[in-house]
Amino acid sequence: MNPLIGKRVIITGGAGFIGSSITEELCNENEVIVIDDLSTGRIENIQHLIKSEKIKFIKDTITNIALLKRIFKDADYVFHQAAIPSVPRSISDPILSNEAGITGTLCVLVAAHDCGVKKVIYASSSSVYGDTPTLPKRENMASNPLSPYALTKLAGEQYCRIFNEIYGLSTISLRYFNVYGPRQDPGSEYAAVIPGFIAKTIKGEPITIYGDGEQTRDFTYIKDVVQANIRAAESSATGYYNIAGGKRTSINELADTICRIVGRKVEIRYAPPRPGDIKHSLADITKAKEAFGYEPKYDLWKGLEETVGSFKSTMGDYNDELFR
């Protein structure tokens, strides 16, 4: 059961993949205001909530601090999900990534402090760890960001810490590990690996794997991420926390699993590794479990089944081919 009831909630980036999922979970029992400039978010993700007047939507940027101070007034929680969520895009346009990830986060924190917001829940990333060889990743390990995107997330965490320690604003940073699920955009040039693989497999097109495919990731289903945000908000915990499934899967294994769930075999092509990509990732989620009761409910197969089902229903009809 959703423990946040009767609150005034702001969700930055609330039309995006993760933000819209949090929005949908909270809007029935709370006053929810979404701010998103739709540079990466999609209005289709929340259009049904706008039409039914379950949320208020404001199309604007989070660097508009005057606007933030108006809408943050009397807010209880700010779920700060807004970002340019792409390592490759941050490499091609580091200034844009910096503006959204660092300047935008600072504006959110200043407005939240000035308006007396109870708590800011910040969407960070496992990318802050970089390619450190030690597994699993623990929150007390040194950070070594390998891309502008990762650096913006680390800077955002530090701003959250400073605002907590100096200004008394309650903040918590959640380090997401490879989140996937319905509403992820498979069509973008910068699409994450799972929606890209699913869309290609459904259409019977070749899958491209960067590197040898033996690199591993700790995949986290969106519903687990949503519950982590809610639990983090209602708790007194501050600091940094890993949010993950707690298990690692190779990209080759991922591709095979998706083919089996979709029911179609496709060609796999290999390409050179991409700059900024790490080799292995696995989270220790003990700290989040102990601090606010985070417990992932979805293993990879269960999460992928729901995701594939959602993609099939939104991508149109196609001819099934048995996996063999």
C-alpha positions in Angstrom: 0.0 0.0 0.0 1.2 3.5 -0.9 2.1 5.2 2.5 2.1 8.7 1.1 -1.4 10.1 1.4 -2.8 13.6 1.4 0.6 15.2 0.5 1.6 17.9 -1.9 4.1 16.3 -4.2 6.3 17.8 -6.9 7.9 15.5 -9.5 10.5 17.0 -11.8 11.0 15.1 -15.0 7.5 13.6 -14.3 6.8 12.8 -18.0 9.9 10.7 -18.3 10.2 6.9 -17.9 10.8 6.8 -14.2 9.1 10.1 -13.3 5.8 9.1 -15.0 5.8 5.8 -13.1 6.2 7.6 -9.8 3.6 10.1 -10.9 1.0 7.4 -11.6 1.7 5.7 -8.3 1.2 8.8 -6.2 -1.5 10.8 -8.0 -4.6 9.0 -6.7 -3.9 9.8 -3.0 -1.9 13.1 -3.3 -1.8 16.5 -5.0 0.8 15.9 -7.7 2.4 18.6 -9.8 4.7 17.5 -12.7 7.3 19.8 -14.2 9.0 18.7 -17.4 10.3 20.5 -20.4 9.6 17.4 -22.6 13.1 17.5 -24.0 13.4 13.7 -23.2 10.1 13.1 -21.4 6.9 12.2 -23.4 3.6 13.8 -22.8 1.9 10.5 -23.8 3.2 9.0 -20.6 1.0 11.2 -18.5 -1.7 12.5 -20.9 -4.3 10.2 -19.3 -3.6 11.7 -15.9 -3.8 15.2 -17.2 -7.1 14.6 -19.0 -8.6 13.0 -15.8 -7.3 16.0 -13.8 -5.4 13.7 -11.5 -2.2 15.8 -11.8 -1.2 19.3 -12.7 1.4 19.5 -15.5 3.7 22.5 -16.1 5.9 22.5 -19.2 9.0 24.3 -18.2 12.7 23.8 -17.3 14.0 23.2 -13.8 16.5 26.0 -14.2 13.5 28.5 -14.0 14.0 29.0 -10.3 11.3 31.7 -10.0 8.8 29.1 -11.3 10.1 26.4 -8.9 9.7 28.7 -5.9 6.0 29.3 -6.9 5.1 25.7 -7.4 7.2 24.3 -4.4 5.3 26.5 -2.0 3.6 24.3 0.6 5.1 21.1 -1.0 5.9 18.2 1.2 8.1 16.2 -1.1 10.1 16.8 -4.3 11.0 13.7 -6.3 13.8 15.1 -8.5 13.9 12.9 -11.5 14.7 15.4 -14.2 17.9 14.9 -16.2 19.4 14.2 -19.6 19.5 10.4 -19.0 22.1 9.2 -21.4 25.8 8.6 -21.2 26.3 8.9 -25.1 24.3 12.1 -25.2 26.3 13.6 -22.4 29.5 12.9 -24.2 28.2 14.5 -27.4 26.7 17.5 -25.5 28.3 18.0 -22.1 27.1 21.5 -21.7 23.5 20.5 -22.0 24.1 17.6 -19.6 25.7 20.0 -17.1 22.9 22.5 -17.3 20.2 19.9 -16.6 22.1 17.7 -14.1 24.1 20.3 -12.1 22.5 23.7 -12.5 19.0 22.2 -12.6 19.6 20.2 -9.4 21.0 23.3 -7.6 17.9 25.3 -8.6 15.7 22.5 -7.3 17.5 22.4 -4.0 17.5 26.2 -3.5 13.8 26.4 -4.2 13.1 23.4 -1.9 15.0 25.0 0.9 13.5 28.4 0.5 10.0 27.0 0.3 10.3 24.7 3.4 10.0 21.4 1.5 10.1 18.4 3.9 12.4 16.2 1.8 14.0 16.0 -1.7 14.4 12.5 -3.2 17.2 12.7 -5.8 17.6 10.3 -8.7 21.3 9.5 -8.9 22.9 6.7 -10.8 25.3 3.7 -10.4 27.4 5.4 -13.0 29.0 7.5 -10.2 31.1 4.4 -9.3 32.8 4.2 -12.7 34.6 1.0 -13.7 36.0 0.1 -10.3 36.9 -3.6 -10.3 35.5 -4.4 -6.8 32.1 -6.0 -6.7 29.5 -5.6 -5.4 29.4 -1.8 -5.4 28.9 -0.3 -1.9 28.1 3.2 -1.1 31.3 3.8 0.8 33.5 3.0 -2.2 35.3 5.8 -4.1 33.6 7.4 -7.0 35.2 7.5 -10.4 32.7 8.9 -13.0 33.6 8.0 -16.6 31.2 10.4 -18.5 29.8 13.9 -18.1 26.4 12.3 -17.2 28.0 10.3 -14.4 29.8 13.4 -13.2 26.6 15.4 -13.1 25.0 12.7 -10.9 27.9 12.8 -8.5 27.8 16.6 -8.3 24.1 16.4 -7.7 24.6 14.0 -4.8 27.2 16.3 -3.3 24.9 19.3 -3.6 22.2 17.2 -1.8 24.6 16.4 1.0 25.7 20.0 1.4 22.1 21.2 1.5 21.4 18.6 4.2 24.4 19.4 6.3 24.6 23.2 5.9 21.0 24.3 5.2 19.1 21.6 7.1 17.2 20.4 4.0 16.4 16.7 4.3 17.7 15.0 1.1 18.3 11.4 0.0 20.1 10.2 -3.2 19.1 6.9 -4.8 21.7 5.3 -7.0 19.7 3.6 -9.7 21.2 0.5 -11.4 20.0 0.0 -15.0 16.3 0.6 -14.6 13.9 -1.0 -17.1 10.2 -1.4 -17.7 7.2 -0.2 -19.6 7.3 3.4 -21.1 11.0 3.2 -21.8 11.6 4.7 -25.3 13.0 2.1 -27.7 13.2 4.5 -30.6 15.7 7.0 -29.3 19.3 7.1 -30.7 20.3 6.8 -27.0 17.8 4.1 -26.0 18.7 1.9 -23.1 19.7 -1.7 -23.8 16.5 -3.5 -22.7 13.9 -1.5 -24.7 16.2 -1.5 -27.7 16.6 -5.3 -27.5 12.9 -5.9 -27.0 11.8 -3.7 -29.9 14.3 -5.2 -32.3 13.4 -8.7 -31.2 9.6 -8.1 -31.6 10.2 -6.8 -35.1 12.7 -9.6 -36.0 15.6 -7.2 -36.5 19.2 -7.8 -35.6 20.4 -6.9 -32.1 23.7 -5.0 -31.7 25.8 -5.7 -28.7 28.7 -3.3 -28.0 31.8 -5.2 -26.8 31.9 -9.0 -26.4 28.6 -9.2 -24.5 30.2 -10.6 -21.4 29.9 -7.3 -19.6 27.4 -7.5 -16.8 24.7 -5.2 -15.3 22.5 -5.3 -12.3 19.0 -4.7 -13.8 16.2 -3.1 -11.7 12.5 -3.2 -12.6 10.7 0.1 -12.6 8.1 -1.0 -9.9 10.9 -1.7 -7.5 12.4 1.8 -8.2 9.0 3.5 -7.6 8.6 1.7 -4.2 12.2 2.7 -3.3 11.4 6.3 -3.9 8.2 6.2 -1.7 10.0 4.3 1.1 12.9 6.8 1.0 10.5 9.7 1.1 8.7 8.6 4.2 11.8 7.5 6.1 14.2 9.7 8.0 17.2 8.4 6.1 19.6 10.7 4.3 22.7 10.1 2.3 23.3 7.7 -0.7 21.7 4.4 -1.3 22.0 1.7 -4.0 18.7 0.8 -5.7 19.1 -2.4 -7.7 18.0 -6.0 -8.2 21.1 -7.2 -6.4 22.0 -9.7 -9.1 24.1 -9.4 -12.3 23.4 -10.6 -15.8 25.6 -10.5 -18.9 24.4 -8.7 -22.0 24.6 -12.0 -23.9 22.4 -13.6 -21.2 20.0 -10.7 -21.4 19.6 -11.0 -25.2 19.0 -14.7 -24.9 16.3 -14.2 -22.2 14.5 -11.5 -24.2 14.5 -13.8 -27.3 12.9 -16.6 -25.2 10.3 -14.4 -23.7 9.4 -12.7 -27.0 9.4 -16.1 -28.7 11.7 -15.1 -31.6 15.3 -15.8 -32.5 17.2 -12.8 -34.0 20.7 -12.3 -35.3 23.2 -10.8 -32.8 25.8 -8.5 -34.1 28.8 -7.3 -32.1 30.3 -3.8 -32.4 33.3 -2.0 -30.6 32.6 -1.0 -27.0 31.2 2.5 -26.5 33.2 5.3 -24.7 32.1 5.7 -21.1 30.6 2.2 -20.7 31.7 0.2 -17.7 32.6 -3.5 -17.8 30.8 -4.9 -14.8 28.1 -3.7 -12.3 26.5 -5.3 -9.3 25.0 -3.6 -6.3 25.1 -4.3 -2.6 21.6 -3.2 -1.5 22.0 -3.9 2.2 22.2 -0.3 3.2 18.8 0.6 1.6 17.2 -2.6 3.1 18.3 -1.6 6.6 17.6 2.1 6.3 14.1 2.1 4.8 13.1 -1.5 4.0 13.9 -1.6 0.3 13.3 -5.1 -1.0 13.2 -5.8 -4.8 10.1 -7.9 -5.7 10.9 -8.6 -9.3 13.6 -10.9 -10.7 14.7 -10.3 -14.3 12.4 -12.8 -15.9 9.3 -11.5 -14.2 10.2 -7.9 -15.0 11.0 -8.7 -18.6 7.7 -10.6 -19.0 5.8 -7.5 -17.9 7.9 -5.2 -20.1 7.6 -7.4 -23.2 3.9 -7.6 -22.7 3.6 -3.8 -22.5 5.8 -3.4 -25.6 3.7 -5.9 -27.6 0.5 -4.0 -26.8 2.0 -0.7 -27.9 4.0 -1.7 -30.9 1.2 -3.2 -33.0 0.7 -6.7 -34.3 3.5 -8.9 -35.5 3.9 -12.5 -36.6 5.1 -14.8 -33.8 7.9 -17.1 -34.6 8.7 -19.9 -32.1 12.1 -19.7 -30.4 14.2 -22.7 -31.2 
